[in-house]
Amino acid sequence: MTDPVDARLLAALAELGKVAVHELAAKVGMDPREVAYRLVALSGSGLPLLVGVESDPNGLRAALAGAWHRPAAPPPPQPLPPQQNIPSGAYQVQNVPSGRYPVQPQSGAHPVQGVPSGRSAPPVRQAPPPRPPSPVDPVISTWGPPQTASWARGDQRPAAAPQRPGRVGETLSAQGLEGEQLAIQLLEVQDPADFLFNAAGYRLEEGERAVVVHTEVTNRGTIPFVSLPDNFLELLTAEGKAITKAPVSLSSRPPHKIGVQPGETAGGHTVYVVGEQTRVVSIRWSPRPEPDERSLTWTLED
């Protein structure tokens, strides 16, 4: 057993014996998804470990029968037959979803067949040319456009302007993946924090140093925040590299716990191990692995 995170998980599991994944994750201060992934991998390695799942069979059957389904991708479009007498300068189509085709206007009126001689043919009314699809009219779908992962990325959400960078001690407003209204304060950055790291029983390699970041999260909305608050709290270096947190916790600086209920304020410390010569210039918080318009940044240098 060479991975210290796996060893910590197995030690906690041996102590508890039988426990739900989210409860084990809360005990060790990790994301439940990472804990589940590691446990499944350890179970397949031959350890005496069984990873199970429990569900409501009737609820799942009801979801499969109606509410939960992913639409099948539409068949590939067939090419249009060549048209005659199509005037030049046809409308340019932008962002037309698969399966839709614009109607090209035809010049001139078609003669009317079967009109008795001596009578003039009634005028033919031409339909107005169709309005080209607007490039800002997306196709809204629960699961997003077919053959994409936008349902997981949240691409259907309108973009918002990023906030200005904050400073140490300032509180910035944030929004979670489920619409949670959060206020995150960067209280303190201890750099270096080698003495705290060593006091907790860990050892730094030659050329490394420890950094400890203290943050506080307040849930100002009505939706519970169910993730680990510092799961995607990163250090940004002068070269633009993002450094993720180390899988350790310090006894003298308690880590974040999973979840912040409405009206609740929760604090915690995040530990990083960086190169001795690495220059950290800012701290970034995001609600998901990839930064987006909801990400927050605190600048450490003038």
C-alpha positions as CSV (number, residue, x, y, z in Angstrom):
1,M,0.0,0.0,0.0
2,T,1.9,3.0,-1.3
3,D,-0.8,5.6,-1.7
4,P,-1.3,7.5,1.6
5,V,-4.9,8.4,0.6
6,D,-5.9,4.8,0.0
7,A,-4.2,3.8,3.3
8,R,-6.2,6.5,5.1
9,L,-9.5,5.3,3.5
10,L,-8.8,1.7,4.4
11,A,-7.9,2.6,8.0
12,A,-11.1,4.5,8.4
13,L,-13.1,1.7,6.8
14,A,-11.5,-0.9,9.1
15,E,-12.4,1.2,12.1
16,L,-16.1,1.6,11.0
17,G,-16.6,-1.9,9.4
18,K,-19.7,-1.0,7.4
19,V,-20.5,2.5,6.3
20,A,-22.1,4.5,3.4
21,V,-19.7,6.1,0.9
22,H,-20.8,9.6,1.7
23,E,-20.4,9.0,5.5
24,L,-16.9,7.6,4.9
25,A,-16.1,10.6,2.7
26,A,-17.2,13.0,5.4
27,K,-15.1,11.2,8.0
28,V,-11.9,11.5,6.0
29,G,-12.7,15.0,4.5
30,M,-12.9,13.9,0.8
31,D,-15.3,14.2,-2.1
32,P,-17.7,11.2,-2.1
33,R,-17.1,10.6,-5.8
34,E,-13.3,10.3,-5.3
35,V,-13.9,8.0,-2.3
36,A,-16.3,5.8,-4.4
37,Y,-13.8,5.6,-7.3
38,R,-10.9,4.6,-5.0
39,L,-13.0,2.0,-3.1
40,V,-14.1,0.3,-6.4
41,A,-10.4,0.3,-7.6
42,L,-9.3,-1.2,-4.2
43,S,-12.0,-3.8,-4.3
44,G,-10.9,-5.0,-7.7
45,S,-7.3,-5.4,-6.5
46,G,-8.1,-8.4,-4.4
47,L,-8.6,-6.8,-1.0
48,P,-11.4,-8.2,1.3
49,L,-13.6,-5.2,0.4
50,L,-17.1,-5.1,-1.0
51,V,-18.5,-1.9,-2.4
52,G,-22.3,-2.0,-2.6
53,V,-25.2,0.3,-3.6
54,E,-28.7,0.5,-2.2
55,S,-31.7,1.9,-4.0
56,D,-35.5,2.3,-4.0
57,P,-36.6,-0.3,-6.7
58,N,-40.0,1.3,-7.2
59,G,-38.6,4.8,-7.6
60,L,-36.0,3.6,-10.1
61,R,-38.6,1.8,-12.2
62,A,-40.8,4.9,-12.2
63,A,-37.9,7.1,-13.3
64,L,-36.9,4.7,-16.1
65,A,-40.5,4.4,-17.2
66,G,-41.1,8.1,-17.6
67,A,-39.2,11.0,-16.1
68,W,-35.7,9.8,-16.8
69,H,-34.7,9.2,-20.4
70,R,-32.2,10.6,-22.8
71,P,-33.5,11.4,-26.3
72,A,-31.9,9.4,-29.1
73,A,-29.8,11.3,-31.5
74,P,-31.6,12.3,-34.7
75,P,-30.7,10.5,-38.0
76,P,-28.1,12.3,-40.1
77,P,-29.6,14.9,-42.5
78,Q,-30.1,13.9,-46.1
79,P,-28.6,16.3,-48.7
80,L,-31.1,18.5,-50.5
81,P,-31.8,17.9,-54.2
82,P,-30.4,20.5,-56.5
83,Q,-32.8,23.5,-57.0
84,Q,-33.2,25.5,-60.1
85,N,-33.8,29.2,-60.4
86,I,-32.5,29.9,-56.9
87,P,-31.5,33.5,-56.8
88,S,-28.0,34.5,-55.7
89,G,-27.5,35.9,-52.3
90,A,-29.5,33.3,-50.4
91,Y,-29.8,33.6,-46.7
92,Q,-26.8,32.5,-44.7
93,V,-27.8,30.0,-42.1
94,Q,-26.1,30.2,-38.7
95,N,-26.4,27.7,-35.9
96,V,-29.2,25.6,-37.5
97,P,-29.8,22.5,-35.4
98,S,-29.5,19.1,-37.1
99,G,-32.7,18.2,-39.0
100,R,-33.8,21.8,-39.7
101,Y,-33.3,23.4,-43.1
102,P,-34.2,26.9,-44.2
103,V,-36.6,27.4,-47.1
104,Q,-34.9,29.3,-49.9
105,P,-37.2,31.9,-51.6
106,Q,-37.9,31.3,-55.3
107,S,-38.0,34.2,-57.7
108,G,-41.0,34.9,-59.8
109,A,-44.6,33.5,-59.6
110,H,-45.5,30.1,-60.9
111,P,-48.2,30.1,-63.6
112,V,-51.6,28.7,-62.6
113,Q,-52.8,25.7,-64.6
114,G,-56.4,25.2,-65.8
115,V,-57.5,28.8,-66.1
116,P,-60.2,29.2,-68.8
117,S,-59.2,31.2,-71.8
118,G,-60.4,34.8,-71.7
119,R,-59.8,35.1,-68.0
120,S,-56.7,36.5,-66.5
121,A,-54.9,34.3,-64.0
122,P,-55.4,35.4,-60.4
123,P,-52.4,36.9,-58.8
124,V,-50.2,34.5,-56.9
125,R,-49.3,35.6,-53.4
126,Q,-45.8,35.0,-52.5
127,A,-45.0,34.0,-48.9
128,P,-42.5,36.3,-47.2
129,P,-38.9,34.9,-47.0
130,P,-38.3,33.1,-43.8
131,R,-36.3,34.8,-41.0
132,P,-32.9,33.2,-40.7
133,P,-32.4,31.5,-37.3
134,S,-30.9,33.7,-34.8
135,P,-27.4,32.7,-33.5
136,V,-28.6,33.4,-30.0
137,D,-31.6,31.1,-30.0
138,P,-30.2,27.8,-28.6
139,V,-32.2,24.5,-28.7
140,I,-33.2,24.0,-25.0
141,S,-33.1,20.4,-23.9
142,T,-32.9,18.7,-20.5
143,W,-29.9,16.7,-21.7
144,G,-28.4,19.3,-24.1
145,P,-27.9,18.9,-27.9
146,P,-27.4,15.2,-29.0
147,Q,-24.0,13.8,-29.1
148,T,-22.6,16.4,-26.7
149,A,-21.9,16.5,-22.9
150,S,-23.4,19.9,-22.3
151,W,-25.9,18.4,-19.9
152,A,-23.0,17.7,-17.7
153,R,-21.1,20.9,-18.4
154,G,-24.0,23.2,-17.9
155,D,-23.5,24.9,-21.3
156,Q,-27.1,25.9,-21.5
157,R,-26.6,28.4,-18.7
158,P,-26.2,32.1,-19.8
159,A,-22.7,33.4,-19.3
160,A,-22.1,35.9,-16.6
161,A,-19.3,38.5,-16.3
162,P,-16.5,37.3,-14.0
163,Q,-16.0,39.1,-10.7
164,R,-13.1,41.4,-9.9
165,P,-10.2,39.7,-8.0
166,G,-10.3,40.0,-4.3
167,R,-7.6,40.4,-1.6
168,V,-6.8,38.4,1.5
169,G,-9.5,39.1,4.0
170,E,-12.2,40.0,1.4
171,T,-15.5,38.1,0.9
172,L,-16.7,37.3,-2.7
173,S,-20.1,36.1,-3.7
174,A,-20.4,32.8,-5.6
175,Q,-23.0,30.5,-7.0
176,G,-22.9,26.7,-6.8
177,L,-23.9,24.1,-9.5
178,E,-27.4,23.9,-8.1
179,G,-27.9,27.6,-7.7
180,E,-26.6,27.9,-4.2
181,Q,-25.9,31.4,-3.1
182,L,-22.6,31.4,-1.3
183,A,-20.2,34.0,0.2
184,I,-16.6,32.8,0.4
185,Q,-14.0,34.7,2.5
186,L,-10.2,34.1,2.1
187,L,-9.1,34.6,5.7
188,E,-5.5,33.7,5.7
189,V,-2.6,32.3,3.6
190,Q,0.3,30.8,5.5
191,D,3.3,30.5,3.2
192,P,5.4,28.8,4.1
193,A,3.7,26.5,6.6
194,D,6.4,23.8,6.9
195,F,6.2,23.8,10.7
196,L,2.5,23.0,10.7
197,F,3.1,20.3,8.1
198,N,5.9,18.6,10.0
199,A,4.0,19.0,13.3
200,A,1.1,16.9,11.9
201,G,3.5,14.0,11.2
202,Y,4.2,14.6,7.5
203,R,7.6,15.0,5.9
204,L,8.4,17.3,3.0
205,E,10.9,16.2,0.3
206,E,14.0,18.2,-0.5
207,G,13.0,21.3,-2.4
208,E,9.4,21.4,-1.2
209,R,7.4,23.7,1.0
210,A,3.9,23.6,2.5
211,V,1.2,26.3,2.1
212,V,-2.0,26.4,4.2
213,V,-5.1,28.4,3.1
214,H,-7.9,29.3,5.5
215,T,-11.3,30.0,4.0
216,E,-14.9,30.4,5.3
217,V,-18.1,29.7,3.4
218,T,-21.5,31.1,4.2
219,N,-24.7,29.8,2.5
220,R,-26.9,32.9,2.0
221,G,-29.6,31.1,0.0
222,T,-32.2,28.4,0.6
223,I,-30.5,25.5,-1.3
224,P,-28.1,23.3,0.7
225,F,-24.5,23.2,-0.6
226,V,-23.7,19.5,-0.5
227,S,-20.1,19.5,-1.8
228,L,-16.7,19.9,-0.1
229,P,-16.2,23.7,0.0
230,D,-12.5,23.5,-1.0
231,N,-12.7,20.6,-3.4
232,F,-11.6,22.9,-6.3
233,L,-9.7,25.6,-4.4
234,E,-6.4,26.0,-6.2
235,L,-3.2,28.0,-6.0
236,L,-2.1,29.8,-9.2
237,T,1.5,30.4,-9.9
238,A,3.3,33.2,-11.7
239,E,3.6,30.8,-14.7
240,G,-0.2,30.3,-14.8
241,K,-0.1,26.8,-13.4
242,A,-2.9,25.6,-11.1
243,I,-1.9,23.6,-8.0
244,T,-4.5,21.4,-6.4
245,K,-4.7,20.6,-2.7
246,A,-2.7,17.8,-1.1
247,P,-4.7,14.8,0.4
248,V,-3.7,15.6,3.9
249,S,-5.2,17.4,6.9
250,L,-3.5,19.0,9.9
251,S,-4.6,18.4,13.5
252,S,-3.9,22.0,14.5
253,R,-5.8,23.4,11.4
254,P,-9.0,21.4,10.9
255,P,-10.1,20.8,7.3
256,H,-13.4,21.6,5.6
257,K,-16.3,19.3,6.1
258,I,-18.8,18.3,3.4
259,G,-21.9,20.5,3.1
260,V,-23.0,24.0,4.2
261,Q,-26.7,24.3,5.1
262,P,-28.7,27.5,4.4
263,G,-27.8,30.2,6.9
264,E,-24.8,28.3,8.1
265,T,-21.1,29.4,8.0
266,A,-18.4,26.8,7.9
267,G,-14.6,27.3,7.8
268,G,-11.7,25.0,7.1
269,H,-8.0,24.8,6.1
270,T,-6.6,23.5,2.9
271,V,-3.0,22.2,2.6
272,Y,-0.8,22.4,-0.5
273,V,2.7,21.1,-1.3
274,V,4.6,23.2,-3.8
275,G,8.2,23.7,-5.0
276,E,10.5,25.7,-2.8
277,Q,11.0,28.2,-5.6
278,T,7.4,28.4,-6.8
279,R,5.8,31.8,-6.6
280,V,2.1,31.7,-5.7
281,V,0.3,34.9,-7.0
282,S,-3.4,34.1,-6.4
283,I,-6.0,31.7,-5.0
284,R,-8.9,30.5,-7.2
285,W,-12.2,28.8,-6.1
286,S,-14.5,27.1,-8.6
287,P,-17.6,24.9,-8.1
288,R,-16.4,22.4,-10.7
289,P,-13.0,21.0,-11.9
290,E,-12.7,23.5,-14.9
291,P,-12.9,27.2,-14.0
292,D,-15.8,29.1,-15.5
293,E,-17.6,32.5,-15.1
294,R,-18.5,31.4,-11.5
295,S,-14.9,31.1,-10.4
296,L,-13.5,33.5,-7.8
297,T,-9.9,34.8,-7.5
298,W,-8.0,36.4,-4.7
299,T,-4.7,38.2,-5.6
300,L,-1.8,37.8,-3.2
301,E,0.6,40.2,-4.8
302,D,0.3,43.9,-5.6
